[in-house]
Amino acid sequence: MTDYANTIALQMHLSVQQVARTIQLLEGGATIPFIARYRKEATGSLDEVQVAAIRDALTKLKEVDARREAIIESIDKQEKLTPELREQLEKASTLQELEDLYLPYKPKRRTRAMMAREKGLEPLADWLMRQVDSPLENAARPYLSEEKGVASVDDALAGARDIIAERVNENVGSRNVVRNIFRRKAQLSSTVVKGKEEEGHKFESWFDWSEQAMRAPSHRILALMRGEEEGFLRVHVLPSDAEEAYAALDRHYVHNSSPAAEQVRMAVHDGYKRLMEPSIESEYRAMLKEKADREAIRVFAENLKQLLLAPPLGQKRILAIDPGFRTGCKTVCLDAQGQLLHNETIYPFTSVREERAAIAKLEALVEAFHIEAIAIGNGTAGRETEEVVQRCHFKTKVVAVVVNESGASVYSASDVARREFPDYDVTVRGAVSIGRRLMDPLSELVKIDPKSIGVGQYQHDVDQKMLQSSLDDVVMSCVNSVGVELNTASRELLSYVSGIGPALADNIVRYRNREGAFSCREELLKVERLGAKAYEQSAGFLRVRESKNPLDHSAVHPERYALVEKMAKSVGCDVQTLVDSKEARAKVDIRQFVSDDCGLPTLNDIMKELDKPGLDPRAKFEVFEFDKNVSKMEDLKEGMVLPGIVTNITAFGAFVDVGVHQDGLVHISQLANRRVNDPSEVVHLHQHVKVKVMEVDLRRHRISLTMKCVE
């Protein structure tokens, strides 16, 4: 554990004590949100990103150690583990170093070098490596054998060269020399597969492409690799020519100009071209892929975070519409808690008469169910449905909002939706999801696999395990930063609360259904299998608004309730008065309450929470409206300035919905009147922006936009 802490502390420029205590908490079952929020004294106030980085670094170090043990065991079974080799393996700090050391001992299919050794040619290879200035025929003749298949001097020399080539490939120093050349000189290149030009037209930008591999952006690496995966491109990551590698290896292995040295040179070049270059290329491709994956996942995770933390409209009575032309618009009415009250289908696009009937029906539903807001899905017929709603004459003020419906169809066909609405079909479930997204995006979106929400970049091409881990971290972080109402939260939302998980979430809902609403946080301990550890991890992130204890409404952890009571007593009041009175809180001298396990960081957090108990960190909801004169791509004209809403952010720019059923791209070069390295520096998901139309390509369904010099 100490070695791990020392290594990670050095990597992350943190103190060993910070890292060691964080590792201890992680190993003890503490979650990242809990550690970052309630164990600041132990970690030195590390945030969630830093705690997650420590966890990931710890996992990698353990993987290296596990691989080290497996390699040592494998070599030992071969009875080839020398004390020197063991020492080298013990000192290796990366998987790459371990694999290089293991390469000569790694079980493999029969190679040309193996067959040459079986023919007894290894001594000849050793003689060649000494590069004695002596006739080759004299050295090779003793190894000729019809029985072993060595019929001529050339056969003997070829076998010896195969042995040398394999030695060159398996030499750690040689591989590092070539890796350095790849790092400096490798080109990422692609060509079209012959005969696939027409079929693979979407990859035509990369039919003849080359750039320095280290500078290639993640989205291009993933695009090229997708084109290769789909059979349209051939992709290589190689130095522009092999001469530098040949020269570097020659300097190491070729010592003179003797005939034997020339044989060594031939073997070295063969070893590079036939064995090492493909091996290092595969390694380098894997490294580029991992780099691209990490960047794509970072972008996806940031987008997901912004989406989950989008401003909620709050508990309002909602009429939600899932638009459709031929099949009609599925319409549902929800109460302020998101419960389904009514559903039916209207057909505003089949005839003028049906449109009038639809308008009348919407007006009647709004009045009958006291609707306060209308949520309209932004898919097919979304803008047209919005126009129908705008033609309605409601007796009360009703806000109409277009809602991003990505993933709603995934939810509507899921087990979660079937469990919630067993008696309704997918169209009703989808409309309900659209309405609930308006009320509280976080609570609804946690029911959907994050990969299906539609804010990622090549999410199906990246490492799925890494992606899932990152997205789970984001969802858990968002859920716990907002806090969860214990008595109304769904099992899906509860499962992301620190320390809960799906099984305990089910038990909580089961207990709630059987016993009624929780009266306080402490009642959680009555839930089956929810013990002290789970209570410690989860309690601070759960809210019980019906509780008589005001601290149960806040993010103050129950372990600090006694401390807050002491604070209240110190200024002559009770806890409720301390929460209600700014004057009372101002009298508290928190320095009096500093202890070994509770320092100023925690005390300051407590005071902030008492000031605004359970404050939702999300921004205030703002109504957005598209340009009423634009509803389809054909309406767009170059130079138009339009309101838009950011729907996705990638490494190469931001996609903006301007209300024409096709998002436009603001390339990274068009985001601002300055150089931008990362689009998230300028825009965030769901941001309301003004954009100018640069180009409309109806054939390819592409819209180019700019935010430069747009008032």
C-alpha positions as MATLAB code, in Angstrom:
seq = 'MTDYANTIALQMHLSVQQVARTIQLLEGGATIPFIARYRKEATGSLDEVQVAAIRDALTKLKEVDARREAIIESIDKQEKLTPELREQLEKASTLQELEDLYLPYKPKRRTRAMMAREKGLEPLADWLMRQVDSPLENAARPYLSEEKGVASVDDALAGARDIIAERVNENVGSRNVVRNIFRRKAQLSSTVVKGKEEEGHKFESWFDWSEQAMRAPSHRILALMRGEEEGFLRVHVLPSDAEEAYAALDRHYVHNSSPAAEQVRMAVHDGYKRLMEPSIESEYRAMLKEKADREAIRVFAENLKQLLLAPPLGQKRILAIDPGFRTGCKTVCLDAQGQLLHNETIYPFTSVREERAAIAKLEALVEAFHIEAIAIGNGTAGRETEEVVQRCHFKTKVVAVVVNESGASVYSASDVARREFPDYDVTVRGAVSIGRRLMDPLSELVKIDPKSIGVGQYQHDVDQKMLQSSLDDVVMSCVNSVGVELNTASRELLSYVSGIGPALADNIVRYRNREGAFSCREELLKVERLGAKAYEQSAGFLRVRESKNPLDHSAVHPERYALVEKMAKSVGCDVQTLVDSKEARAKVDIRQFVSDDCGLPTLNDIMKELDKPGLDPRAKFEVFEFDKNVSKMEDLKEGMVLPGIVTNITAFGAFVDVGVHQDGLVHISQLANRRVNDPSEVVHLHQHVKVKVMEVDLRRHRISLTMKCVE';
ca = [
       0.000    0.000    0.000;
       2.846    2.394    0.887;
       4.573    1.722   -2.449;
       1.320    2.437   -4.273;
       0.844    5.697   -2.381;
       4.423    6.814   -3.083;
       4.116    6.070   -6.806;
       0.725    7.772   -7.217;
       1.734   10.786   -5.129;
       4.736   11.300   -7.421;
       2.595   10.961  -10.557;
      -0.105   13.360   -9.339;
       2.099   15.835   -7.442;
       0.275   15.179   -4.165;
       1.516   14.366   -0.702;
       1.987   10.696    0.140;
      -0.276   11.152    3.167;
      -3.143   12.483    1.028;
      -2.895    9.566   -1.362;
      -2.428    6.924    1.344;
      -5.510    8.086    3.249;
      -7.566    8.238    0.058;
      -6.508    4.704   -0.867;
      -7.408    3.558    2.642;
     -10.898    5.045    2.273;
     -11.373    3.544   -1.204;
     -10.187    0.125   -0.039;
     -12.590    0.424    2.884;
     -15.556    0.731    0.516;
     -16.033    4.511    0.521;
     -17.389    6.043   -2.692;
     -15.831    8.941   -4.562;
     -18.684   11.418   -3.804;
     -18.564   10.502   -0.093;
     -14.781   10.895    0.142;
     -14.781   14.233   -1.693;
     -17.726   15.640    0.294;
     -17.350   14.245    3.802;
     -13.688   13.275    4.275;
     -11.898   16.498    3.380;
      -9.686   16.433    6.454;
      -8.399   12.967    5.561;
      -7.668   13.753    1.915;
      -6.591   17.371    2.188;
      -9.774   18.495    0.386;
      -9.216   16.480   -2.801;
     -12.086   16.850   -5.256;
     -13.945   14.053   -7.068;
     -11.701   14.229  -10.138;
      -8.570   13.778   -8.038;
     -10.061   10.948   -5.987;
     -11.149    9.177   -9.174;
      -7.651    9.634  -10.622;
      -6.151    8.009   -7.516;
      -8.590    5.107   -7.830;
      -7.738    4.610  -11.512;
      -3.987    4.832  -10.887;
      -4.309    2.293   -8.068;
      -6.196   -0.078  -10.383;
      -3.436    0.198  -13.012;
      -0.679   -0.483  -10.480;
      -2.529   -3.562   -9.261;
      -2.923   -4.749  -12.856;
       0.843   -4.388  -13.373;
       1.532   -6.387  -10.210;
      -0.930   -9.121  -11.213;
       0.686   -9.369  -14.653;
       4.153   -9.442  -13.075;
       3.181  -12.421  -10.908;
       1.704  -14.268  -13.897;
       4.838  -13.684  -16.005;
       7.201  -14.786  -13.243;
       5.142  -17.930  -12.720;
       5.154  -18.692  -16.469;
       8.933  -18.276  -16.851;
       9.553  -20.228  -13.661;
       7.536  -23.172  -15.014;
       9.793  -23.107  -18.081;
      12.770  -23.335  -15.657;
      14.288  -20.223  -17.251;
      13.852  -17.753  -14.379;
      17.334  -16.576  -13.429;
      17.977  -14.312  -10.424;
      18.934  -11.515  -12.842;
      15.716  -11.868  -14.846;
      13.623  -11.978  -11.683;
      15.264   -8.744  -10.522;
      14.536   -7.080  -13.875;
      10.905   -8.170  -13.687;
      10.554   -6.952  -10.104;
      11.926   -3.526  -11.063;
       9.705   -3.122  -14.171;
       7.113   -0.414  -13.476;
       4.922   -0.623  -16.586;
       3.092   -3.308  -18.519;
       5.203   -2.475  -21.579;
       8.467   -3.147  -19.716;
       7.091   -6.429  -18.393;
       5.905   -7.583  -21.818;
       9.266   -6.716  -23.401;
      11.101   -8.804  -20.809;
       8.607  -11.647  -21.249;
       8.696  -11.642  -25.069;
      11.548  -14.206  -25.478;
       9.765  -16.593  -23.086;
       6.196  -16.012  -24.224;
       4.565  -19.159  -25.645;
       4.084  -18.654  -29.380;
       3.380  -20.548  -32.571;
       6.374  -22.172  -34.241;
       8.516  -19.451  -35.776;
      11.217  -19.597  -38.420;
      13.790  -19.080  -35.669;
      12.424  -22.032  -33.703;
      12.700  -24.273  -36.754;
      16.267  -23.066  -37.345;
      17.182  -23.914  -33.758;
      15.662  -27.361  -34.197;
      18.028  -27.778  -37.154;
      20.978  -26.999  -34.868;
      21.796  -23.619  -36.411;
      22.016  -21.520  -33.225;
      25.838  -21.898  -32.938;
      26.126  -20.583  -36.501;
      24.007  -17.562  -35.520;
      26.317  -16.982  -32.541;
      29.346  -17.151  -34.840;
      27.810  -14.632  -37.233;
      27.078  -12.259  -34.359;
      30.829  -12.232  -33.500;
      31.401  -10.953  -37.073;
      34.754  -12.695  -37.565;
      36.375  -11.866  -40.890;
      36.390  -15.440  -42.178;
      34.812  -17.265  -45.166;
      31.118  -17.959  -44.607;
      31.272  -21.305  -46.418;
      33.801  -22.700  -43.964;
      31.627  -21.667  -40.989;
      28.343  -22.924  -42.486;
      29.478  -26.258  -43.988;
      29.518  -28.234  -40.679;
      25.760  -27.549  -40.270;
      24.694  -29.037  -43.600;
      22.366  -32.002  -43.132;
      19.953  -33.578  -45.585;
      18.187  -35.213  -42.654;
      17.555  -31.846  -40.934;
      16.653  -30.079  -44.176;
      19.820  -27.945  -44.413;
      20.840  -28.783  -47.957;
      23.145  -25.858  -48.741;
      25.274  -23.109  -47.262;
      22.555  -20.630  -48.203;
      20.004  -22.709  -46.253;
      22.278  -22.693  -43.191;
      22.880  -18.933  -43.386;
      19.176  -18.220  -43.915;
      18.295  -20.208  -40.775;
      20.994  -18.440  -38.767;
      19.667  -15.073  -39.953;
      16.170  -16.064  -38.814;
      17.533  -16.680  -35.304;
      19.325  -13.310  -35.278;
      16.213  -11.527  -36.601;
      14.159  -12.932  -33.725;
      16.829  -11.904  -31.196;
      16.767   -8.357  -32.575;
      12.974   -8.253  -32.332;
      12.965   -9.549  -28.756;
      15.713   -7.239  -27.476;
      14.358   -4.619  -25.050;
      16.873   -1.959  -26.116;
      16.154   -2.469  -29.816;
      12.439   -2.178  -29.296;
      12.854    1.050  -27.318;
      15.027    2.525  -30.102;
      12.315    1.766  -32.657;
       9.564    3.024  -30.336;
      11.381    6.361  -30.115;
      11.478    6.581  -33.909;
       7.757    5.802  -34.090;
       7.065    8.438  -31.447;
       8.885   11.090  -33.485;
       8.272   10.051  -37.055;
       5.157    7.840  -37.282;
       2.578    8.944  -39.847;
      -1.089    8.070  -39.516;
      -2.162    7.304  -43.067;
      -5.196    5.863  -44.813;
      -6.112    4.795  -48.332;
      -9.395    3.615  -49.791;
      -9.911   -0.095  -50.334;
      -9.966   -0.660  -54.082;
     -13.515   -0.930  -55.395;
     -15.067    0.582  -52.257;
     -14.945    4.233  -53.365;
     -18.671    4.607  -54.017;
     -19.937    2.518  -51.114;
     -17.602    4.214  -48.656;
     -18.281    7.792  -49.773;
     -18.849    8.965  -46.192;
     -15.137    8.361  -45.599;
     -14.026   10.109  -48.806;
     -12.144   12.794  -46.869;
      -9.698   10.059  -45.808;
      -9.308    8.110  -49.064;
      -5.740    9.447  -49.319;
      -4.797   10.880  -45.944;
      -1.566   11.280  -44.002;
      -0.550   13.276  -40.942;
       1.837   13.041  -38.008;
       0.382   10.389  -35.702;
       1.137   12.161  -32.422;
      -0.716   15.279  -33.584;
      -3.790   13.499  -34.921;
      -6.949   14.550  -33.036;
      -8.963   11.845  -31.305;
     -12.033   12.179  -33.518;
      -9.943   11.622  -36.675;
      -8.176    8.581  -35.217;
     -11.554    7.041  -34.365;
     -13.027    7.973  -37.755;
     -10.145    6.309  -39.619;
     -10.342    3.205  -37.472;
     -14.100    3.010  -37.992;
     -13.556    3.265  -41.753;
     -11.069    0.398  -41.505;
     -13.433   -1.645  -39.317;
     -16.215   -1.200  -41.878;
     -13.914   -2.325  -44.690;
     -13.549    0.950  -46.602;
     -10.088    2.126  -45.531;
      -6.626    0.683  -45.001;
      -4.929    2.417  -42.086;
      -1.240    2.376  -41.147;
       0.817    3.978  -38.402;
       4.414    3.828  -39.618;
       7.470    6.071  -39.986;
       7.540    7.608  -43.463;
      10.509    5.366  -44.339;
      12.446    2.607  -42.599;
      15.935    4.034  -43.167;
      16.300    5.659  -39.752;
      15.296    2.422  -38.012;
      17.688    0.387  -40.147;
      20.518    2.810  -39.416;
      19.837    2.888  -35.663;
      19.739   -0.919  -35.431;
      22.805   -1.282  -37.643;
      24.786    0.931  -35.261;
      23.906   -1.412  -32.430;
      24.448   -4.779  -34.170;
      26.793   -4.319  -37.166;
      30.407   -3.790  -36.115;
      32.481   -4.093  -39.307;
      32.291   -4.814  -43.040;
      33.070   -8.516  -42.958;
      30.896  -11.060  -44.807;
      29.520  -12.171  -41.430;
      28.632   -8.552  -40.578;
      26.750   -8.309  -43.877;
      24.741  -11.396  -42.866;
      23.955   -9.715  -39.537;
      22.864   -6.567  -41.391;
      20.500   -8.631  -43.553;
      19.104  -10.321  -40.435;
      18.640   -7.002  -38.614;
      16.732   -5.483  -41.533;
      14.599   -8.611  -41.848;
      13.938   -8.612  -38.097;
      12.787   -5.003  -38.264;
      10.606   -5.290  -41.362;
       9.105   -8.735  -40.773;
       8.831   -8.841  -36.987;
       9.457   -5.589  -35.153;
       7.739   -3.039  -37.404;
       4.368   -4.885  -37.391;
       4.684   -5.485  -33.640;
       5.508   -1.868  -32.776;
       2.865   -0.632  -35.230;
       0.222   -2.710  -33.425;
       1.476   -1.383  -30.102;
       1.475    2.196  -31.371;
      -1.995    1.839  -32.882;
      -3.243    0.552  -29.536;
      -1.656    3.556  -27.818;
      -3.271    5.987  -30.292;
      -6.603    4.217  -29.897;
      -6.406    4.470  -26.105;
      -5.517    8.163  -26.342;
      -8.436    8.755  -28.728;
     -10.769    6.715  -26.521;
      -9.847    8.726  -23.444;
     -10.453   12.031  -25.204;
     -13.762   10.879  -26.711;
     -14.878    9.549  -23.327;
     -13.849   12.814  -21.662;
     -15.981   14.779  -24.138;
     -18.894   12.360  -23.717;
     -18.637   12.498  -19.926;
     -18.594   16.299  -19.907;
     -21.619   16.426  -22.224;
     -23.447   13.890  -20.098;
     -22.724   15.888  -16.951;
     -24.127   19.059  -18.517;
     -27.182   17.186  -19.766;
     -27.910   15.596  -16.389;
     -27.461   18.918  -14.611;
     -29.667   20.816  -17.077;
     -32.057   23.225  -15.343;
     -35.279   21.518  -14.211;
     -38.638   23.194  -14.683;
     -39.652   21.707  -11.337;
     -42.875   20.174  -10.094;
     -45.430   21.456  -12.576;
     -48.461   19.862  -14.164;
     -47.280   18.883  -17.635;
     -48.901   18.067  -20.964;
     -46.303   16.141  -23.000;
     -46.448   15.433  -26.731;
     -44.457   12.846  -28.670;
     -44.936   14.214  -32.216;
     -45.660   12.193  -35.340;
     -47.071   12.899  -38.800;
     -48.849    9.754  -39.976;
     -49.187    7.986  -36.626;
     -50.362   11.119  -34.826;
     -49.071   12.867  -31.720;
     -49.209   10.822  -28.540;
     -50.353   13.197  -25.807;
     -50.186   12.613  -22.054;
     -51.078   14.663  -18.981;
     -48.927   14.369  -15.853;
     -49.449   15.657  -12.338;
     -46.791   17.686  -10.501;
     -45.123   14.451   -9.320;
     -44.898   13.081  -12.861;
     -47.716   10.548  -12.481;
     -49.736    9.743  -15.590;
     -53.273   11.148  -15.440;
     -54.491   10.839  -19.026;
     -53.333    9.828  -22.512;
     -54.687    9.981  -26.047;
     -53.557   10.568  -29.625;
     -54.271   13.651  -31.736;
     -53.826   13.898  -35.530;
     -53.146   17.550  -36.406;
     -51.418   16.767  -39.728;
     -53.943   14.552  -41.531;
     -56.463   17.252  -42.516;
     -57.601   20.781  -41.687;
     -60.558   19.350  -39.761;
     -58.295   17.097  -37.700;
     -55.977   20.022  -36.998;
     -58.884   22.038  -35.601;
     -59.958   19.040  -33.526;
     -56.409   18.662  -32.199;
     -56.241   22.328  -31.179;
     -59.607   22.061  -29.433;
     -58.493   18.904  -27.648;
     -55.251   20.508  -26.442;
     -57.152   23.523  -25.146;
     -59.587   21.231  -23.324;
     -56.827   19.094  -21.782;
     -54.920   22.136  -20.546;
     -58.046   23.402  -18.820;
     -59.228   20.023  -17.463;
     -55.877   19.035  -15.944;
     -54.744   22.547  -14.928;
     -51.669   22.234  -17.121;
     -48.824   24.675  -16.427;
     -46.357   23.681  -19.171;
     -46.286   21.749  -22.443;
     -43.314   19.552  -23.383;
     -42.870   18.823  -27.098;
     -40.413   16.193  -28.339;
     -37.878   17.560  -30.823;
     -37.967   14.583  -33.224;
     -39.949   14.145  -36.427;
     -42.829   16.670  -36.642;
     -41.533   18.478  -33.538;
     -41.445   21.984  -35.036;
     -44.778   21.445  -36.780;
     -46.329   20.325  -33.491;
     -44.877   23.397  -31.788;
     -46.614   25.568  -34.401;
     -49.934   23.809  -33.702;
     -49.516   24.467  -29.963;
     -48.749   28.128  -30.688;
     -52.099   28.416  -32.485;
     -53.961   27.283  -29.367;
     -55.752   29.832  -27.175;
     -55.364   28.756  -23.560;
     -57.295   30.436  -20.771;
     -54.242   30.445  -18.502;
     -50.562   31.132  -19.159;
     -48.887   27.935  -20.362;
     -45.196   27.608  -21.212;
     -44.423   25.472  -24.298;
     -40.936   23.944  -24.400;
     -39.234   21.793  -27.033;
     -37.476   18.899  -25.251;
     -34.587   16.804  -26.556;
     -36.061   13.328  -26.847;
     -32.829   11.373  -27.546;
     -33.074    8.013  -25.838;
     -36.806    8.264  -25.091;
     -37.482    5.319  -27.402;
     -34.809    3.317  -25.595;
     -36.487    4.070  -22.268;
     -39.985    3.275  -23.573;
     -38.933   -0.261  -24.585;
     -36.887   -0.928  -21.440;
     -37.651   -3.110  -18.434;
     -37.769    0.059  -16.323;
     -40.588    1.513  -18.459;
     -42.471   -1.786  -18.528;
     -42.247   -1.953  -14.746;
     -43.496    1.640  -14.385;
     -46.253    1.376  -17.010;
     -47.127   -2.289  -17.564;
     -50.538   -1.447  -19.033;
     -49.380    1.119  -21.622;
     -47.579    0.793  -24.942;
     -44.215    2.289  -25.913;
     -45.733    5.450  -27.393;
     -47.347    6.428  -24.085;
     -44.177    5.630  -22.144;
     -42.107    7.747  -24.555;
     -44.421   10.746  -24.146;
     -44.318   10.413  -20.355;
     -40.508   10.378  -20.491;
     -40.503   13.594  -22.559;
     -42.726   15.311  -19.995;
     -40.696   14.145  -17.030;
     -37.479   15.306  -18.695;
     -38.842   18.819  -18.656;
     -39.716   18.562  -14.957;
     -36.425   17.003  -13.842;
     -33.887   15.880  -16.479;
     -31.665   14.123  -13.939;
     -34.382   11.950  -12.418;
     -35.588   10.799  -15.828;
     -32.301   10.379  -17.678;
     -30.809    8.061  -15.053;
     -33.308    5.471  -16.290;
     -31.568    5.320  -19.673;
     -28.219    3.779  -20.575;
     -26.006    6.885  -20.891;
     -24.638    5.612  -24.221;
     -28.148    5.951  -25.695;
     -28.679    9.587  -24.724;
     -27.013   10.881  -27.889;
     -24.395   13.308  -26.593;
     -21.319   11.191  -27.297;
     -18.654   11.093  -29.977;
     -17.910    7.648  -31.441;
     -19.256    6.096  -28.228;
     -19.687    2.706  -29.866;
     -16.062    2.656  -31.073;
     -14.298    3.359  -27.782;
     -13.298    0.929  -25.033;
     -16.687    0.002  -23.583;
     -15.419   -0.900  -20.115;
     -13.594    2.430  -19.801;
     -16.638    4.267  -21.157;
     -19.041    2.589  -18.742;
     -16.807    3.313  -15.756;
     -16.469    6.977  -16.707;
     -20.184    7.466  -17.358;
     -21.124    5.697  -14.121;
     -18.807    8.111  -12.291;
     -20.516   11.079  -13.959;
     -24.047    9.906  -13.190;
     -23.154    9.140   -9.569;
     -21.442   12.522   -9.203;
     -24.447   14.398  -10.630;
     -27.025   12.504   -8.590;
     -25.140   13.025   -5.347;
     -24.313   16.675   -6.006;
     -28.027   17.442   -6.447;
     -29.271   15.159   -3.666;
     -32.163   12.726   -3.763;
     -35.563   12.963   -2.100;
     -35.860    9.630   -0.293;
     -39.653    9.392   -0.386;
     -40.223   10.105   -4.087;
     -37.066    8.934   -5.879;
     -37.306    6.045   -8.328;
     -35.276    2.893   -7.731;
     -33.063    3.912  -10.681;
     -32.249    7.275   -9.116;
     -31.689    5.712   -5.701;
     -29.307    3.136   -7.167;
     -26.844    5.919   -8.044;
     -26.791    7.324   -4.500;
     -23.452    6.775   -2.787;
     -23.378    3.379   -1.076;
     -26.809    2.217   -2.321;
     -26.699    0.324   -5.629;
     -29.565   -1.519   -7.395;
     -30.209   -4.176   -4.731;
     -30.514   -1.742   -1.813;
     -32.526    0.652   -4.014;
     -35.056   -2.145   -4.543;
     -35.151   -2.793   -0.800;
     -35.726    0.911   -0.064;
     -38.632    1.124   -2.529;
     -40.078   -2.123   -1.163;
     -39.866   -0.793    2.401;
     -41.403    2.531    1.326;
     -44.298    0.784   -0.405;
     -44.911   -1.440    2.623;
     -44.348    0.987    5.525;
     -45.159    4.343    3.936;
     -42.957    7.427    3.702;
     -39.717    7.636    5.665;
     -40.084    9.962    8.626;
     -36.337   10.631    9.011;
     -32.951    9.578    7.664;
     -32.271    7.241   10.562;
     -35.243    5.101    9.522;
     -33.105    3.923    6.596;
     -31.402    1.562    9.032;
     -34.643   -0.422    9.175;
     -34.353   -1.277    5.479;
     -33.355   -4.872    4.848;
     -29.580   -5.302    4.366;
     -28.909   -1.576    4.672;
     -26.283   -1.588    7.379;
     -24.133    1.006    9.086;
     -21.632    1.258    6.214;
     -24.283    1.854    3.539;
     -25.999    4.342    5.853;
     -22.727    6.221    6.393;
     -22.085    6.429    2.640;
     -25.619    7.390    1.581;
     -27.320    9.385    4.324;
     -25.794   12.777    3.525;
     -27.003   12.618   -0.071;
     -30.595   11.707    0.769;
     -33.256   14.244    1.749;
     -36.361   13.649    3.880;
     -38.452   16.785    3.556;
     -41.193   15.441    5.859;
     -38.715   14.949    8.716;
     -39.085   17.012   11.881;
     -35.297   17.378   11.984;
     -34.385   20.259    9.626;
     -30.947   18.724    9.058;
     -32.621   15.790    7.304;
     -33.567   18.261    4.552;
     -29.923   19.248    4.048;
     -26.551   17.841    2.969;
     -25.274   17.896    6.557;
     -24.240   14.333    7.357;
     -25.946   12.663   10.355;
     -22.506   12.081   11.883;
     -22.360   15.877   12.363;
     -25.839   16.379   13.836;
     -24.483   16.439   17.389;
     -21.917   19.022   16.306;
     -24.631   21.277   14.836;
     -26.614   20.935   18.056;
     -23.531   22.142   19.966;
     -23.254   25.097   17.582;
     -26.878   26.009   18.207;
     -26.429   25.662   21.953;
     -23.314   27.868   21.855;
     -25.419   30.804   20.608;
     -28.431   30.009   22.782;
     -30.908   28.558   20.271;
     -32.132   25.253   18.840;
     -31.180   23.738   15.479;
     -34.339   24.952   13.704;
     -33.628   28.541   14.765;
     -30.009   28.177   13.636;
     -31.247   27.118   10.194;
     -33.886   29.865   10.021;
     -31.866   32.765   11.427;
     -28.965   34.350    9.582;
     -28.239   36.379   12.701;
     -27.924   33.258   14.838;
     -25.537   31.657   12.346;
     -23.416   34.795   12.252;
     -22.769   34.411   15.980;
     -21.277   30.918   15.601;
     -17.475   30.855   15.883;
     -16.642   27.683   13.973;
     -13.032   27.723   15.200;
     -14.330   26.573   18.579;
     -15.495   23.314   16.984;
     -12.297   22.265   15.218;
     -11.263   18.731   16.251;
      -8.972   15.968   15.042;
     -11.561   14.596   12.605;
     -13.453   17.801   11.816;
     -11.482   20.752   10.507;
     -12.368   24.057    8.925;
     -13.194   22.574    5.475;
     -16.014   20.457    6.939;
     -17.169   23.214    9.293;
     -17.356   25.692    6.418;
     -19.388   23.174    4.398;
     -21.797   22.787    7.316;
     -22.291   26.539    7.624;
     -22.906   26.889    3.861;
     -25.487   24.124    4.048;
     -27.239   25.698    7.050;
     -27.403   28.925    5.075;
     -29.258   27.250    2.165;
     -30.340   23.739    3.197;
     -30.664   21.297    0.287;
     -30.000   23.990   -2.314;
     -30.254   22.560   -5.835;
     -26.957   23.410   -7.593;
     -28.600   23.436  -11.021;
     -29.244   26.693  -12.868;
     -32.650   28.320  -13.163;
     -34.836   27.120  -16.053;
     -35.148   29.481  -19.021;
     -37.691   29.119  -21.831;
     -36.197   28.891  -25.333;
     -37.937   29.661  -28.643;
     -36.806   28.884  -32.211;
     -37.217   31.350  -35.075;
     -40.869   31.044  -36.122;
     -39.968   31.553  -39.807;
     -37.699   28.515  -39.970;
     -38.916   24.927  -39.626;
     -37.063   22.901  -42.312;
     -33.653   22.915  -43.987;
     -35.085   24.458  -47.163;
     -36.010   27.569  -45.113;
     -32.348   28.231  -44.285;
     -30.455   30.860  -46.258;
     -26.802   31.796  -46.079;
     -26.272   34.750  -43.737;
     -29.362   34.111  -41.586;
     -28.856   34.779  -37.876;
     -30.897   32.379  -35.758;
     -31.407   31.397  -32.140;
     -30.187   27.869  -31.408;
     -29.580   25.475  -28.589;
     -26.362   23.455  -28.176;
     -27.198   19.745  -28.394;
     -23.774   18.109  -28.523;
     -20.139   19.091  -28.021;
     -17.272   17.257  -29.704;
     -13.530   17.783  -29.985;
     -14.030   19.428  -33.394;
     -16.919   21.760  -32.561;
     -20.484   22.020  -31.303;
     -23.779   20.898  -32.817;
     -26.623   23.392  -32.588;
     -30.349   22.793  -33.089;
     -31.930   25.706  -34.969;
     -35.296   23.962  -35.308;
     -35.070   22.259  -38.722;
     -34.797   18.585  -37.650;
     -31.079   18.568  -38.506;
     -28.463   19.959  -36.157;
     -25.903   22.320  -37.654;
     -22.177   22.217  -36.887;
     -20.261   25.157  -35.502;
     -16.700   24.051  -36.251;
     -14.170   24.758  -33.512;
     -12.653   27.448  -35.756;
     -16.044   29.222  -35.902;
     -16.882   29.257  -32.185;
     -15.230   32.557  -31.279;
     -13.153   35.428  -32.589;
     -10.054   33.834  -31.056;
      -8.238   30.524  -31.173;
     -10.156   27.825  -29.292;
      -8.452   24.593  -28.203;
     -11.473   22.988  -26.580;
     -15.097   23.795  -27.538;
     -16.150   23.457  -23.893;
     -14.174   26.650  -23.228;
     -16.848   28.538  -25.186;
     -20.117   26.605  -25.043;
     -21.952   24.172  -22.816;
     -24.747   21.714  -23.461;
     -28.239   23.249  -23.697;
     -26.742   26.737  -23.926;
     -28.933   29.208  -25.832;
     -26.809   30.748  -28.601;
     -27.060   32.949  -31.683;
     -25.606   31.464  -34.866;
     -25.193   32.560  -38.463;
     -25.791   30.175  -41.364;
     -22.623   29.746  -43.465;
     -23.641   26.923  -45.786;
     -26.544   24.500  -46.319;
     -25.878   21.191  -48.102;
     -29.289   19.632  -48.717;
     -27.863   16.557  -50.478;
     -25.673   15.540  -47.539;
     -27.997   17.015  -44.888;
     -25.260   19.255  -43.501;
     -25.549   22.735  -42.056;
     -22.453   24.843  -41.376;
     -22.868   27.576  -38.761;
     -20.694   30.220  -37.150;
     -20.778   32.072  -33.859;
     -18.145   34.592  -34.916;
     -19.263   38.219  -34.851;
     -22.880   37.253  -34.165;
     -24.693   39.836  -32.077;
];
